[in-house]
Amino acid sequence: MKIIPWQEDRLDEITSLWNKEIGNDFPIHQTLLRQNSMLDKNIVREGTLLAINQANEVIGFIVSKIWKEELMAQSEKEHGYIQVLLVHSNYRRKEIGSMLLDRAEAALDRLHIKTIYLGSDPFHYFPGIPTQYSVAQKWFAAKGYTKTEQVADLICSYKPTDELLHPLPKDARLTLLQEGDQESFLHFLNRCFPGRWEYEAKKYFEMGGRGREFVLLKKENQMIGFCRINDKSSPFIAQNVNWSALFNDEETGGIGPLGIDPLERGKGYGLSVVEGGIWFLRQRGISRIIIDWTNLIEFYQKLGYTVWKKYDLFHKVKP
């Protein structure tokens, strides 16, 4: 067995290994794997590796990331990420996972990373370790990673006969972002939600987004809230529709992130902007909608959403 750098011409093998090991829960297409684990500018190449057996077959892999782009806030620059670590089930308990992780952590250490997160990276697959993978959780805990909290993906399926009403928030209106709104929208995010959400919006426009993925809540012509929505026509595959293959690729929509200006909270606008996202997606003929990476279970239950997948968040602070 040997460890080699990640190679794009091994994409078929990597995809096959992923789907063999966890495809029943998280089936992946090559398009998503290439987008998240090959094309992302934040990948740390020295910590993104393949394990190869004597027959020259891929039997394991790891992907590491840091925030490299200037689009991201400086406060995140000391954070590193293990996006995914997977070893063929026939080759486990042979220290292959440990070798991959050690090499990735060493690469992050050379970049002066102070905290390493499992998942939750830019262009991520998972916010943490899926709860059903208890063996993996114990393994990482033994490697010094600490569990902090649990989050969930939620889901709701609508029937064609379900009533579709346009939400009418009090003293405000809902609209899709227009091209002329881009500058003021980014200013709003910088003021109210600097960091990851601002970064993701900038990446959206950089990758060709034109506005149809953002629902805006405006009060007296001023932005007070937003909601991101995704579908198959979005400029890239967004995290809340990663696993649409579980539904035989029947179109699935996604909602999130979303936020309300701190000065306007406590007035019911949060629920209204989610209802707006649902309305726009259902107007596009989408009947299955997923909300990813949230701990606001009771909030979304008000709209009929139930827990679909659970994840435990883990991180490791370097001494």
C-alpha positions as a Markdown table, in Angstrom:
| # | Residue | x | y | z |
|---|---|---|---|---|
| 1 | Met | 0.0 | 0.0 | 0.0 |
| 2 | Lys | 1.2 | 3.5 | -0.7 |
| 3 | Ile | -0.1 | 7.1 | -0.3 |
| 4 | Ile | -0.1 | 9.3 | -3.4 |
| 5 | Pro | -1.5 | 12.8 | -4.3 |
| 6 | Trp | -5.2 | 13.0 | -5.4 |
| 7 | Gln | -5.4 | 12.3 | -9.1 |
| 8 | Glu | -8.3 | 13.5 | -11.2 |
| 9 | Asp | -8.0 | 10.6 | -13.6 |
| 10 | Arg | -8.9 | 8.4 | -10.6 |
| 11 | Leu | -12.4 | 10.0 | -10.4 |
| 12 | Asp | -14.2 | 6.8 | -11.5 |
| 13 | Glu | -12.5 | 4.8 | -8.8 |
| 14 | Ile | -13.1 | 7.4 | -6.1 |
| 15 | Thr | -16.8 | 7.7 | -7.0 |
| 16 | Ser | -17.2 | 3.9 | -7.0 |
| 17 | Leu | -15.5 | 3.5 | -3.6 |
| 18 | Trp | -17.7 | 6.3 | -2.1 |
| 19 | Asn | -20.9 | 4.7 | -3.4 |
| 20 | Lys | -19.8 | 1.2 | -2.4 |
| 21 | Glu | -19.2 | 2.3 | 1.2 |
| 22 | Ile | -21.8 | 5.0 | 1.9 |
| 23 | Gly | -23.8 | 5.3 | -1.3 |
| 24 | Asn | -26.9 | 3.8 | 0.3 |
| 25 | Asp | -27.1 | 6.8 | 2.6 |
| 26 | Phe | -25.3 | 9.5 | 0.6 |
| 27 | Pro | -25.1 | 8.6 | -3.1 |
| 28 | Ile | -22.7 | 10.8 | -5.1 |
| 29 | His | -22.3 | 11.7 | -8.8 |
| 30 | Gln | -19.0 | 12.5 | -10.4 |
| 31 | Thr | -20.2 | 16.0 | -11.1 |
| 32 | Leu | -20.6 | 16.7 | -7.3 |
| 33 | Leu | -17.4 | 15.0 | -6.4 |
| 34 | Arg | -15.4 | 17.0 | -9.0 |
| 35 | Gln | -17.1 | 20.3 | -7.9 |
| 36 | Asn | -16.5 | 19.8 | -4.1 |
| 37 | Ser | -13.3 | 17.9 | -4.0 |
| 38 | Met | -11.3 | 18.9 | -7.1 |
| 39 | Leu | -12.4 | 22.3 | -8.3 |
| 40 | Asp | -12.7 | 24.1 | -5.0 |
| 41 | Lys | -9.9 | 26.7 | -4.6 |
| 42 | Asn | -9.7 | 26.0 | -0.9 |
| 43 | Ile | -8.4 | 22.5 | -1.2 |
| 44 | Val | -5.0 | 21.8 | 0.4 |
| 45 | Arg | -3.3 | 19.6 | -2.1 |
| 46 | Glu | -0.6 | 18.3 | 0.3 |
| 47 | Gly | -3.4 | 17.0 | 2.5 |
| 48 | Thr | -5.7 | 15.6 | -0.2 |
| 49 | Leu | -4.5 | 12.1 | -0.8 |
| 50 | Leu | -5.3 | 8.6 | -2.1 |
| 51 | Ala | -4.4 | 5.2 | -0.7 |
| 52 | Ile | -3.5 | 2.7 | -3.4 |
| 53 | Asn | -3.1 | -1.1 | -2.9 |
| 54 | Gln | -0.6 | -3.4 | -4.7 |
| 55 | Ala | -3.0 | -3.9 | -7.6 |
| 56 | Asn | -2.9 | -0.1 | -8.1 |
| 57 | Glu | -6.5 | 0.3 | -7.0 |
| 58 | Val | -7.9 | 3.2 | -4.8 |
| 59 | Ile | -8.7 | 1.8 | -1.4 |
| 60 | Gly | -9.0 | 5.1 | 0.5 |
| 61 | Phe | -8.9 | 8.9 | 0.2 |
| 62 | Ile | -8.9 | 12.1 | 2.2 |
| 63 | Val | -9.7 | 15.7 | 1.3 |
| 64 | Ser | -8.4 | 18.7 | 3.3 |
| 65 | Lys | -9.2 | 22.3 | 3.0 |
| 66 | Ile | -8.5 | 25.8 | 4.5 |
| 67 | Trp | -10.0 | 29.2 | 3.6 |
| 68 | Lys | -7.7 | 30.3 | 0.9 |
| 69 | Glu | -9.8 | 32.9 | -0.9 |
| 70 | Glu | -9.8 | 36.6 | 0.0 |
| 71 | Leu | -13.6 | 36.5 | -0.2 |
| 72 | Met | -13.7 | 34.9 | 3.3 |
| 73 | Ala | -13.4 | 36.8 | 6.5 |
| 74 | Gln | -10.0 | 36.8 | 8.2 |
| 75 | Ser | -11.4 | 35.3 | 11.4 |
| 76 | Glu | -11.8 | 32.0 | 9.6 |
| 77 | Lys | -8.3 | 31.8 | 8.3 |
| 78 | Glu | -7.0 | 29.6 | 11.1 |
| 79 | His | -9.6 | 27.0 | 10.5 |
| 80 | Gly | -8.9 | 23.8 | 8.7 |
| 81 | Tyr | -11.2 | 21.0 | 7.5 |
| 82 | Ile | -11.2 | 17.3 | 6.8 |
| 83 | Gln | -13.9 | 17.2 | 4.2 |
| 84 | Val | -14.1 | 13.5 | 3.9 |
| 85 | Leu | -12.0 | 10.4 | 4.9 |
| 86 | Leu | -13.0 | 7.0 | 3.6 |
| 87 | Val | -11.3 | 3.6 | 3.5 |
| 88 | His | -12.5 | 0.5 | 1.7 |
| 89 | Ser | -14.2 | -1.8 | 4.2 |
| 90 | Asn | -11.9 | -4.7 | 3.3 |
| 91 | Tyr | -8.8 | -2.6 | 4.2 |
| 92 | Arg | -9.9 | -1.2 | 7.6 |
| 93 | Arg | -8.0 | -1.8 | 10.8 |
| 94 | Lys | -4.8 | -1.7 | 8.9 |
| 95 | Glu | -3.8 | 1.9 | 9.9 |
| 96 | Ile | -4.7 | 3.2 | 6.4 |
| 97 | Gly | -7.1 | 5.8 | 7.8 |
| 98 | Ser | -4.6 | 6.8 | 10.4 |
| 99 | Met | -1.9 | 7.3 | 7.8 |
| 100 | Leu | -4.2 | 9.5 | 5.7 |
| 101 | Leu | -5.3 | 11.5 | 8.6 |
| 102 | Asp | -1.8 | 12.0 | 10.0 |
| 103 | Arg | -0.6 | 13.2 | 6.6 |
| 104 | Ala | -3.5 | 15.6 | 6.3 |
| 105 | Glu | -3.1 | 17.0 | 9.8 |
| 106 | Ala | 0.6 | 17.5 | 9.2 |
| 107 | Ala | -0.2 | 19.5 | 6.0 |
| 108 | Leu | -2.7 | 21.7 | 7.9 |
| 109 | Asp | -0.2 | 22.1 | 10.8 |
| 110 | Arg | 2.4 | 23.4 | 8.3 |
| 111 | Leu | -0.2 | 26.1 | 7.3 |
| 112 | His | -0.5 | 27.1 | 11.0 |
| 113 | Ile | -4.1 | 25.9 | 11.3 |
| 114 | Lys | -5.2 | 26.0 | 14.9 |
| 115 | Thr | -8.6 | 24.2 | 14.7 |
| 116 | Ile | -9.6 | 21.3 | 12.5 |
| 117 | Tyr | -13.2 | 20.6 | 11.8 |
| 118 | Leu | -14.7 | 17.4 | 10.4 |
| 119 | Gly | -16.9 | 18.5 | 7.5 |
| 120 | Ser | -18.5 | 22.0 | 7.4 |
| 121 | Asp | -15.9 | 23.0 | 4.9 |
| 122 | Pro | -16.5 | 25.4 | 1.9 |
| 123 | Phe | -18.4 | 23.3 | -0.7 |
| 124 | His | -19.0 | 20.7 | 1.9 |
| 125 | Tyr | -20.8 | 17.3 | 1.8 |
| 126 | Phe | -21.5 | 17.1 | 5.6 |
| 127 | Pro | -21.7 | 19.5 | 8.4 |
| 128 | Gly | -20.2 | 16.8 | 10.7 |
| 129 | Ile | -20.2 | 13.1 | 11.0 |
| 130 | Pro | -23.5 | 11.4 | 10.2 |
| 131 | Thr | -25.0 | 10.1 | 13.4 |
| 132 | Gln | -25.5 | 6.6 | 12.1 |
| 133 | Tyr | -21.7 | 6.2 | 11.6 |
| 134 | Ser | -21.0 | 5.6 | 15.3 |
| 135 | Val | -17.8 | 3.6 | 14.6 |
| 136 | Ala | -16.4 | 6.6 | 12.7 |
| 137 | Gln | -17.3 | 8.9 | 15.5 |
| 138 | Lys | -15.5 | 6.7 | 18.1 |
| 139 | Trp | -12.5 | 6.5 | 15.8 |
| 140 | Phe | -12.2 | 10.3 | 15.5 |
| 141 | Ala | -12.8 | 10.8 | 19.2 |
| 142 | Ala | -9.8 | 8.5 | 19.8 |
| 143 | Lys | -7.8 | 10.7 | 17.5 |
| 144 | Gly | -8.5 | 13.8 | 19.7 |
| 145 | Tyr | -11.6 | 15.2 | 18.1 |
| 146 | Thr | -14.3 | 16.5 | 20.4 |
| 147 | Lys | -18.1 | 16.3 | 19.7 |
| 148 | Thr | -19.8 | 19.6 | 20.3 |
| 149 | Glu | -23.5 | 19.6 | 19.1 |
| 150 | Gln | -25.9 | 17.8 | 16.8 |
| 151 | Val | -27.6 | 19.3 | 13.8 |
| 152 | Ala | -30.0 | 18.0 | 11.2 |
| 153 | Asp | -31.2 | 18.1 | 7.7 |
| 154 | Leu | -35.0 | 18.4 | 7.5 |
| 155 | Ile | -37.4 | 17.4 | 4.7 |
| 156 | Cys | -41.0 | 18.0 | 3.6 |
| 157 | Ser | -42.9 | 16.6 | 0.7 |
| 158 | Tyr | -45.9 | 18.4 | -0.8 |
| 159 | Lys | -48.8 | 16.9 | -2.8 |
| 160 | Pro | -50.1 | 18.6 | -5.9 |
| 161 | Thr | -53.4 | 19.1 | -4.1 |
| 162 | Asp | -51.7 | 20.9 | -1.2 |
| 163 | Glu | -52.8 | 24.5 | -1.0 |
| 164 | Leu | -50.2 | 27.0 | -2.4 |
| 165 | Leu | -50.7 | 30.5 | -1.0 |
| 166 | His | -48.3 | 33.3 | -1.5 |
| 167 | Pro | -47.1 | 34.5 | 2.0 |
| 168 | Leu | -47.9 | 38.1 | 2.9 |
| 169 | Pro | -45.7 | 39.2 | 5.7 |
| 170 | Lys | -46.9 | 42.2 | 7.7 |
| 171 | Asp | -45.4 | 45.5 | 6.5 |
| 172 | Ala | -43.0 | 43.8 | 4.2 |
| 173 | Arg | -42.8 | 42.1 | 0.7 |
| 174 | Leu | -41.0 | 39.2 | -0.8 |
| 175 | Thr | -39.2 | 39.2 | -4.1 |
| 176 | Leu | -36.5 | 37.4 | -5.9 |
| 177 | Leu | -33.2 | 39.2 | -6.1 |
| 178 | Gln | -32.8 | 41.2 | -9.4 |
| 179 | Glu | -29.6 | 42.0 | -11.0 |
| 180 | Gly | -29.7 | 45.6 | -9.8 |
| 181 | Asp | -30.0 | 44.3 | -6.2 |
| 182 | Gln | -26.6 | 42.6 | -6.1 |
| 183 | Glu | -24.5 | 45.4 | -4.6 |
| 184 | Ser | -27.1 | 46.3 | -1.9 |
| 185 | Phe | -27.6 | 42.6 | -1.1 |
| 186 | Leu | -23.9 | 42.0 | -0.5 |
| 187 | His | -23.8 | 45.2 | 1.6 |
| 188 | Phe | -26.7 | 43.8 | 3.6 |
| 189 | Leu | -24.9 | 40.5 | 4.2 |
| 190 | Asn | -21.6 | 42.3 | 5.1 |
| 191 | Arg | -23.5 | 44.3 | 7.7 |
| 192 | Cys | -25.7 | 41.6 | 9.2 |
| 193 | Phe | -24.0 | 38.3 | 8.4 |
| 194 | Pro | -20.3 | 38.8 | 7.6 |
| 195 | Gly | -18.4 | 35.6 | 7.1 |
| 196 | Arg | -19.5 | 32.3 | 5.6 |
| 197 | Trp | -22.9 | 33.5 | 4.2 |
| 198 | Glu | -21.4 | 36.6 | 2.7 |
| 199 | Tyr | -18.6 | 34.4 | 1.2 |
| 200 | Glu | -21.2 | 31.9 | -0.3 |
| 201 | Ala | -23.1 | 34.8 | -1.9 |
| 202 | Lys | -20.0 | 36.2 | -3.5 |
| 203 | Lys | -19.1 | 32.8 | -4.8 |
| 204 | Tyr | -22.6 | 32.4 | -6.2 |
| 205 | Phe | -22.3 | 35.6 | -8.3 |
| 206 | Glu | -18.7 | 34.7 | -9.2 |
| 207 | Met | -20.0 | 31.3 | -10.6 |
| 208 | Gly | -22.7 | 32.9 | -12.7 |
| 209 | Gly | -25.6 | 33.3 | -10.4 |
| 210 | Arg | -28.1 | 35.9 | -11.5 |
| 211 | Gly | -30.4 | 36.2 | -8.6 |
| 212 | Arg | -33.1 | 33.5 | -8.9 |
| 213 | Glu | -31.7 | 31.6 | -5.9 |
| 214 | Phe | -32.2 | 34.4 | -3.4 |
| 215 | Val | -35.5 | 35.5 | -1.9 |
| 216 | Leu | -35.4 | 39.0 | -0.4 |
| 217 | Leu | -37.6 | 40.4 | 2.3 |
| 218 | Lys | -37.9 | 44.1 | 2.0 |
| 219 | Lys | -39.5 | 46.7 | 4.3 |
| 220 | Glu | -40.0 | 50.2 | 3.0 |
| 221 | Asn | -37.7 | 49.2 | 0.1 |
| 222 | Gln | -34.9 | 48.3 | 2.5 |
| 223 | Met | -33.6 | 44.7 | 2.8 |
| 224 | Ile | -34.4 | 43.2 | 6.2 |
| 225 | Gly | -34.0 | 39.5 | 5.4 |
| 226 | Phe | -33.1 | 36.8 | 2.8 |
| 227 | Cys | -33.5 | 33.1 | 2.1 |
| 228 | Arg | -31.4 | 31.0 | -0.3 |
| 229 | Ile | -33.2 | 28.5 | -2.5 |
| 230 | Asn | -31.7 | 25.9 | -4.8 |
| 231 | Asp | -32.9 | 23.6 | -7.6 |
| 232 | Lys | -31.4 | 21.7 | -10.6 |
| 233 | Ser | -31.1 | 25.0 | -12.5 |
| 234 | Ser | -28.8 | 26.6 | -9.9 |
| 235 | Pro | -25.3 | 27.6 | -11.1 |
| 236 | Phe | -23.7 | 24.8 | -8.9 |
| 237 | Ile | -24.9 | 21.9 | -6.8 |
| 238 | Ala | -25.7 | 23.3 | -3.4 |
| 239 | Gln | -25.4 | 21.3 | -0.2 |
| 240 | Asn | -29.1 | 21.0 | 0.5 |
| 241 | Val | -29.6 | 19.1 | -2.7 |
| 242 | Asn | -26.5 | 17.0 | -2.6 |
| 243 | Trp | -28.3 | 13.7 | -2.0 |
| 244 | Ser | -31.2 | 14.1 | -4.6 |
| 245 | Ala | -30.1 | 10.8 | -6.1 |
| 246 | Leu | -31.9 | 9.1 | -3.2 |
| 247 | Phe | -35.1 | 10.1 | -4.9 |
| 248 | Asn | -34.1 | 8.6 | -8.3 |
| 249 | Asp | -33.0 | 12.1 | -9.3 |
| 250 | Glu | -36.5 | 13.4 | -9.1 |
| 251 | Glu | -36.0 | 17.1 | -8.8 |
| 252 | Thr | -35.5 | 18.2 | -5.2 |
| 253 | Gly | -35.3 | 21.8 | -3.9 |
| 254 | Gly | -33.3 | 23.2 | -1.0 |
| 255 | Ile | -33.7 | 26.1 | 1.4 |
| 256 | Gly | -31.0 | 27.8 | 3.4 |
| 257 | Pro | -29.2 | 29.7 | 4.7 |
| 258 | Leu | -31.6 | 32.4 | 5.7 |
| 259 | Gly | -31.5 | 35.4 | 8.1 |
| 260 | Ile | -33.2 | 38.5 | 9.3 |
| 261 | Asp | -31.6 | 41.8 | 10.2 |
| 262 | Pro | -31.0 | 41.8 | 14.0 |
| 263 | Leu | -33.0 | 45.0 | 14.3 |
| 264 | Glu | -36.1 | 43.3 | 12.8 |
| 265 | Arg | -36.1 | 40.0 | 14.7 |
| 266 | Gly | -38.9 | 38.8 | 16.9 |
| 267 | Lys | -41.6 | 40.0 | 14.5 |
| 268 | Gly | -42.4 | 36.8 | 12.6 |
| 269 | Tyr | -40.3 | 37.7 | 9.5 |
| 270 | Gly | -38.1 | 34.6 | 9.8 |
| 271 | Leu | -41.1 | 32.3 | 9.2 |
| 272 | Ser | -42.3 | 34.6 | 6.4 |
| 273 | Val | -39.1 | 34.5 | 4.4 |
| 274 | Val | -39.0 | 30.6 | 4.7 |
| 275 | Glu | -42.6 | 30.5 | 3.4 |
| 276 | Gly | -41.4 | 32.7 | 0.6 |
| 277 | Gly | -38.7 | 30.3 | -0.3 |
| 278 | Ile | -41.2 | 27.4 | -0.2 |
| 279 | Trp | -43.6 | 29.3 | -2.4 |
| 280 | Phe | -41.0 | 30.1 | -5.1 |
| 281 | Leu | -39.8 | 26.5 | -5.2 |
| 282 | Arg | -43.3 | 25.1 | -5.4 |
| 283 | Gln | -44.1 | 27.6 | -8.2 |
| 284 | Arg | -41.3 | 25.8 | -10.1 |
| 285 | Gly | -43.0 | 22.5 | -9.7 |
| 286 | Ile | -40.8 | 21.2 | -6.9 |
| 287 | Ser | -42.7 | 19.1 | -4.4 |
| 288 | Arg | -39.8 | 17.8 | -2.2 |
| 289 | Ile | -37.7 | 20.4 | -0.2 |
| 290 | Ile | -34.8 | 19.9 | 2.1 |
| 291 | Ile | -33.4 | 22.3 | 4.7 |
| 292 | Asp | -29.9 | 21.4 | 5.7 |
| 293 | Trp | -27.6 | 21.9 | 8.7 |
| 294 | Thr | -29.9 | 23.3 | 11.3 |
| 295 | Asn | -30.6 | 22.9 | 15.0 |
| 296 | Leu | -33.9 | 25.0 | 14.7 |
| 297 | Ile | -36.0 | 21.9 | 14.6 |
| 298 | Glu | -39.1 | 23.3 | 16.4 |
| 299 | Phe | -39.0 | 26.5 | 14.2 |
| 300 | Tyr | -39.3 | 24.5 | 10.9 |
| 301 | Gln | -41.7 | 22.0 | 12.4 |
| 302 | Lys | -44.2 | 24.8 | 12.3 |
| 303 | Leu | -44.1 | 24.5 | 8.5 |
| 304 | Gly | -44.4 | 20.7 | 8.5 |
| 305 | Tyr | -40.7 | 19.8 | 8.2 |
| 306 | Thr | -39.4 | 16.7 | 9.9 |
| 307 | Val | -35.9 | 15.5 | 10.7 |
| 308 | Trp | -34.3 | 13.5 | 7.8 |
| 309 | Lys | -30.6 | 13.2 | 8.6 |
| 310 | Lys | -28.6 | 13.9 | 11.7 |
| 311 | Tyr | -24.9 | 14.9 | 12.1 |
| 312 | Asp | -22.7 | 15.3 | 15.1 |
| 313 | Leu | -20.2 | 18.2 | 14.9 |
| 314 | Phe | -16.5 | 17.4 | 15.8 |
| 315 | His | -13.4 | 19.6 | 15.9 |
| 316 | Lys | -9.9 | 19.3 | 17.2 |
| 317 | Val | -7.9 | 22.2 | 18.7 |
| 318 | Lys | -4.2 | 22.0 | 18.1 |
| 319 | Pro | -2.0 | 22.4 | 21.2 |
